[in-house]
Amino acid sequence: MEGRGPTHPPVHVKPNALPPGEGHLPNEEAIALGAQALFDKEMAEHEAFRAAHPAP
């Protein structure tokens, strides 16, 4: 990423240029499950992790 500084504008990445996979972009699983079902699945995984790793 050459050219960073006051004389060069910041470099922006277009969302559709990012590879599919983990992250905030929808993937096939998100599309198939729908937003609420995917949220519920990820929240269940998060709660299971928190239960297995309690705060000190």
Secondary structure, DSSP 8 states (H G I E B T S, - for coil): ----BTTB------GGGS-SSSSSS--HHHHHH-HHHHHHHHHHHHHHHHHHS---
